[in-house]
Amino acid sequence: MKSDHTVRPARHDVDREAMPPVAMLLAILTFMCFAALDTGAKYLVTAGYAAIFVVWCRFISHTVISFIAFQGWRRADMYRVNNMPLQVLRGLLLPATTLFNFMALRELQLAQTISIFLSVPMLVTAMAGPLLGEWAGPRRWAAIMVGFIGVLIVVRPGTDVFSLAIIWSILAATTYSLYSIVTRKLAMQESQPSLVFYSSIFATVLLAPPALIYGQVPGSTFDWLLLASLGAFGLGGHALLVKASRLASASKLAPFVYSQLLWMTGLGFIVFGDVPDGWTMVGASIICISGIYIMNRERQIARNERKLAALG
């Protein structure tokens, strides 16, 4: 495999072009990989493996695969750090997100966890104001409030549905929103190999002591392979997303995140026999509609800002 050190020029025309079919396919496969990751994790934690051990195995395989994929023995930019405090914070937020999500998967259906997790675009939009100075306008705030109603329908506080597992899932969405904001701040300061490597190596090192204490030797070859596959699905999803991003703009790719709801619902039924109830699907639909509106609104604002900048 040849290492590509060439800096690819940014394309400014992708938002005006029709989305290539191959980009659509890559986007769909991206979120299929993420759904497969959660399905494998749910299988393992419900089989009795400690959630923290499964998380640790996920990041060990991610670290090894990324080291090989990026040819870490010859990439100096993989280890270069320009903002260590934010790299450390990001390296804490990602394993926290994964741990909260895997703990939620012990009790919740895949469709429930992804419905809550799809509130991330709304949380990022809300947090971007105080943390990044990117304040949302009244239309986006209205969409955020509608999306919040969707979340309430899914979690149904005050009923038997609301449980500790729901709280873990909400925490996963919250920490991932913070992770996304930190990543946005670091994207212009750090290289992609550095961001991928440090987010996984921090998790591998920090989680090792408790994982070794509460972990257990896998009881079958299938369990070994499934544990190893978690990192492959995670890294594979990110790699496919990067390839898709070279062919289509972020605004065109963003709505495909909601295809993960279909993947998770289907895999939940095939693997675990889970069928989400009507309220979960209603809430998930509201969340999806709200998130898509926010994405489209931000796309329009960015386009208007580019037009004003071009006019001088």
C-alpha positions as CSV (number, residue, x, y, z in Angstrom):
1,M,0.0,0.0,0.0
2,K,1.4,3.4,-1.0
3,S,1.2,6.2,1.5
4,D,-0.4,9.3,0.0
5,H,1.3,12.4,1.4
6,T,-0.2,14.7,-1.3
7,V,-2.4,17.4,0.0
8,R,-5.7,17.3,-1.9
9,P,-7.0,20.7,-2.9
10,A,-10.4,21.6,-1.4
11,R,-13.2,21.4,-3.9
12,H,-15.6,24.3,-3.8
13,D,-18.1,23.0,-6.4
14,V,-19.3,19.9,-4.7
15,D,-22.4,21.6,-3.2
16,R,-23.6,22.7,-6.7
17,E,-23.1,19.3,-8.3
18,A,-25.5,16.4,-8.4
19,M,-24.6,13.8,-5.7
20,P,-22.8,10.9,-7.4
21,P,-24.4,7.5,-7.0
22,V,-21.2,6.1,-5.6
23,A,-21.2,8.8,-2.8
24,M,-24.7,7.7,-1.9
25,L,-23.6,4.1,-1.7
26,L,-20.6,5.0,0.4
27,A,-22.8,7.0,2.8
28,I,-25.3,4.2,3.2
29,L,-22.4,1.7,3.8
30,T,-20.9,4.1,6.3
31,F,-24.0,4.0,8.6
32,M,-24.4,0.3,8.0
33,C,-21.0,-0.2,9.5
34,F,-21.9,1.9,12.5
35,A,-25.2,-0.1,12.9
36,A,-23.2,-3.3,12.7
37,L,-20.8,-2.0,15.4
38,D,-23.7,-1.4,17.8
39,T,-25.4,-4.7,17.0
40,G,-22.2,-6.6,17.8
41,A,-21.7,-4.7,21.0
42,K,-25.3,-5.4,22.1
43,Y,-24.8,-9.1,21.4
44,L,-21.7,-9.2,23.6
45,V,-23.0,-7.1,26.5
46,T,-26.2,-9.1,26.6
47,A,-24.1,-12.3,26.5
48,G,-22.5,-11.3,29.8
49,Y,-19.4,-9.5,28.8
50,A,-18.6,-6.4,30.9
51,A,-19.4,-3.2,28.9
52,I,-16.1,-1.6,29.7
53,F,-14.3,-4.7,28.5
54,V,-16.2,-4.6,25.2
55,V,-15.4,-0.9,24.8
56,W,-11.7,-1.6,25.5
57,C,-11.6,-4.3,22.9
58,R,-13.3,-2.0,20.4
59,F,-10.5,0.6,20.8
60,I,-7.6,-1.9,20.8
61,S,-8.7,-3.2,17.4
62,H,-9.3,0.4,16.2
63,T,-5.8,1.4,17.3
64,V,-4.1,-1.6,15.6
65,I,-6.1,-1.2,12.4
66,S,-5.6,2.6,12.2
67,F,-1.8,2.2,12.8
68,I,-1.6,-0.3,9.9
69,A,-4.0,1.7,7.7
70,F,-2.1,5.0,8.1
71,Q,1.3,3.3,8.1
72,G,2.1,4.7,11.5
73,W,5.7,3.6,11.3
74,R,6.3,6.2,8.5
75,R,3.8,9.0,9.2
76,A,5.3,11.7,11.5
77,D,2.0,13.7,11.3
78,M,0.2,10.9,13.1
79,Y,2.0,11.7,16.3
80,R,2.3,15.5,16.0
81,V,0.0,17.4,18.4
82,N,-0.7,21.1,18.3
83,N,-3.3,21.3,21.0
84,M,-2.7,18.6,23.6
85,P,-5.5,19.7,26.1
86,L,-8.2,19.4,23.5
87,Q,-6.7,16.2,22.2
88,V,-6.9,14.7,25.7
89,L,-10.5,16.0,26.2
90,R,-11.5,14.5,22.9
91,G,-9.7,11.3,23.8
92,L,-11.9,11.1,27.0
93,L,-15.2,12.0,25.4
94,L,-15.1,9.3,22.7
95,P,-14.7,6.3,25.1
96,A,-17.2,7.8,27.5
97,T,-19.7,8.0,24.6
98,T,-19.0,4.4,23.7
99,L,-19.2,3.2,27.2
100,F,-22.5,5.0,27.9
101,N,-23.9,3.6,24.6
102,F,-22.9,0.0,25.3
103,M,-24.3,0.2,28.8
104,A,-27.6,1.4,27.4
105,L,-27.6,-1.4,24.8
106,R,-27.9,-4.0,27.6
107,E,-31.5,-3.1,28.2
108,L,-32.7,-1.0,25.2
109,Q,-33.5,-2.0,21.7
110,L,-31.2,-0.8,18.9
111,A,-34.0,1.3,17.5
112,Q,-34.4,3.1,20.9
113,T,-30.7,4.0,21.3
114,I,-30.3,5.2,17.8
115,S,-33.5,7.3,18.1
116,I,-32.1,9.1,21.1
117,F,-28.6,9.3,19.5
118,L,-30.1,11.0,16.4
119,S,-30.7,14.1,18.6
120,V,-27.0,14.8,18.3
121,P,-27.3,17.4,15.5
122,M,-29.8,19.3,17.6
123,L,-27.6,19.2,20.7
124,V,-24.5,20.3,18.6
125,T,-26.5,23.2,17.2
126,A,-27.6,24.2,20.7
127,M,-24.1,23.9,22.2
128,A,-22.3,25.6,19.4
129,G,-23.5,29.0,20.5
130,P,-21.9,29.1,24.0
131,L,-18.9,26.9,23.1
132,L,-18.0,28.0,19.6
133,G,-19.9,31.4,19.2
134,E,-22.0,29.9,16.4
135,W,-25.4,31.0,17.6
136,A,-28.6,29.4,16.1
137,G,-31.4,31.6,14.9
138,P,-35.0,31.4,15.9
139,R,-35.9,28.9,13.2
140,R,-33.2,26.5,14.2
141,W,-34.1,26.9,17.9
142,A,-37.7,26.1,17.0
143,A,-36.5,22.9,15.2
144,I,-34.4,22.0,18.3
145,M,-37.5,22.3,20.6
146,V,-39.5,20.2,18.2
147,G,-36.7,17.6,18.2
148,F,-36.7,17.7,22.0
149,I,-40.4,16.8,22.0
150,G,-39.5,13.8,19.8
151,V,-36.9,12.7,22.4
152,L,-39.4,13.0,25.1
153,I,-41.8,10.8,23.2
154,V,-39.0,8.1,22.8
155,V,-37.9,8.2,26.5
156,R,-41.3,9.0,28.1
157,P,-40.2,10.2,31.5
158,G,-42.6,9.2,34.3
159,T,-43.5,5.9,32.7
160,D,-42.0,2.4,32.9
161,V,-40.1,3.0,29.7
162,F,-37.9,5.6,31.4
163,S,-35.0,3.8,33.1
164,L,-31.3,3.9,33.9
165,A,-30.6,2.6,30.4
166,I,-32.4,5.6,28.9
167,I,-30.2,7.9,31.0
168,W,-27.1,6.1,29.7
169,S,-28.3,6.7,26.2
170,I,-29.0,10.4,26.8
171,L,-25.5,10.7,28.3
172,A,-24.0,9.0,25.2
173,A,-25.7,11.5,22.9
174,T,-24.6,14.4,25.1
175,T,-20.9,13.4,25.3
176,Y,-20.8,12.7,21.6
177,S,-22.2,16.2,20.9
178,L,-19.3,17.6,23.0
179,Y,-16.9,15.3,21.1
180,S,-18.2,16.7,17.8
181,I,-17.7,20.3,18.9
182,V,-14.1,19.5,20.1
183,T,-13.4,17.8,16.8
184,R,-14.7,20.8,14.9
185,K,-12.2,23.0,16.9
186,L,-9.4,20.6,16.3
187,A,-10.1,19.9,12.6
188,M,-8.1,23.0,11.5
189,Q,-5.2,22.3,13.9
190,E,-4.5,18.6,13.7
191,S,-4.0,16.1,10.9
192,Q,-6.6,13.4,10.3
193,P,-4.3,10.5,11.2
194,S,-3.5,12.3,14.5
195,L,-7.2,12.8,15.3
196,V,-7.9,9.1,14.6
197,F,-4.9,7.7,16.4
198,Y,-5.0,9.7,19.6
199,S,-8.8,9.3,20.1
200,S,-8.3,5.5,20.1
201,I,-4.9,5.3,21.9
202,F,-6.2,7.4,24.9
203,A,-9.2,5.1,25.2
204,T,-7.0,1.9,25.0
205,V,-4.6,3.1,27.7
206,L,-7.2,4.7,30.1
207,L,-9.6,1.8,30.0
208,A,-7.0,-1.0,30.3
209,P,-7.0,-1.3,34.1
210,P,-10.8,-1.6,34.7
211,A,-11.2,-3.7,31.5
212,L,-8.6,-6.2,32.6
213,I,-10.2,-6.4,36.1
214,Y,-13.8,-6.9,34.9
215,G,-13.1,-8.6,31.6
216,Q,-13.1,-12.3,30.8
217,V,-11.5,-14.5,28.2
218,P,-14.0,-15.0,25.3
219,G,-15.6,-18.3,25.4
220,S,-15.7,-19.0,21.6
221,T,-14.0,-18.2,18.4
222,F,-17.1,-16.3,17.3
223,D,-16.9,-14.0,20.3
224,W,-13.2,-13.4,19.6
225,L,-14.0,-12.5,16.0
226,L,-16.9,-10.3,17.1
227,L,-14.8,-8.4,19.6
228,A,-12.1,-7.8,17.0
229,S,-14.6,-6.7,14.4
230,L,-15.9,-3.8,16.5
231,G,-12.9,-1.7,15.8
232,A,-13.0,-2.7,12.1
233,F,-16.6,-1.6,11.8
234,G,-15.9,1.7,13.5
235,L,-12.8,2.5,11.5
236,G,-14.4,1.2,8.3
237,G,-17.3,3.5,8.8
238,H,-15.1,6.5,9.2
239,A,-13.0,5.6,6.2
240,L,-16.0,5.2,4.0
241,L,-17.3,8.6,5.2
242,V,-14.0,10.2,4.3
243,K,-14.2,8.7,0.8
244,A,-17.8,9.9,0.4
245,S,-16.8,13.4,1.5
246,R,-14.3,13.6,-1.3
247,L,-17.2,13.1,-3.8
248,A,-20.0,15.1,-2.2
249,S,-20.4,18.0,0.1
250,A,-21.0,17.5,3.9
251,S,-24.5,19.1,3.5
252,K,-25.5,16.4,1.0
253,L,-24.1,13.5,3.1
254,A,-25.5,14.7,6.4
255,P,-29.1,13.4,6.0
256,F,-27.8,9.9,5.3
257,V,-27.1,9.6,9.1
258,Y,-30.8,8.9,9.5
259,S,-30.5,5.8,7.4
260,Q,-28.9,4.3,10.5
261,L,-32.3,4.2,12.0
262,L,-33.4,1.8,9.3
263,W,-30.2,-0.4,9.7
264,M,-30.6,-0.5,13.5
265,T,-34.3,-1.4,13.4
266,G,-33.7,-4.1,10.8
267,L,-30.7,-5.6,12.6
268,G,-32.5,-5.4,15.9
269,F,-35.3,-7.5,14.4
270,I,-33.1,-10.0,12.6
271,V,-30.6,-10.6,15.4
272,F,-32.7,-10.0,18.6
273,G,-36.3,-10.3,17.4
274,D,-36.9,-6.7,18.6
275,V,-39.8,-4.7,17.2
276,P,-39.9,-1.0,18.3
277,D,-43.3,0.2,19.6
278,G,-45.3,2.9,17.8
279,W,-44.3,5.7,20.2
280,T,-40.6,5.1,19.6
281,M,-41.1,5.3,15.8
282,V,-43.2,8.5,16.2
283,G,-40.6,10.1,18.3
284,A,-37.8,9.0,16.0
285,S,-39.6,10.4,13.0
286,I,-40.0,13.8,14.7
287,I,-36.3,13.8,15.6
288,C,-35.3,12.9,12.0
289,I,-37.5,15.7,10.5
290,S,-36.2,18.2,13.0
291,G,-32.6,17.2,12.4
292,I,-33.0,17.3,8.6
293,Y,-34.5,20.8,8.8
294,I,-31.6,22.0,10.9
295,M,-29.1,20.6,8.4
296,N,-30.9,22.2,5.5
297,R,-31.2,25.5,7.3
298,E,-27.4,25.6,8.1
299,R,-26.7,24.7,4.5
300,Q,-28.8,27.7,3.3
301,I,-27.1,30.0,5.8
302,A,-23.6,28.9,4.7
303,R,-24.6,29.4,1.0
304,N,-25.9,32.9,1.7
305,E,-22.7,33.8,3.6
306,R,-20.6,32.6,0.6
307,K,-22.7,34.8,-1.8
308,L,-22.2,37.8,0.5
309,A,-18.5,37.2,0.7
310,A,-18.3,36.9,-3.1
311,L,-20.1,40.2,-3.5
312,G,-17.5,41.8,-1.4
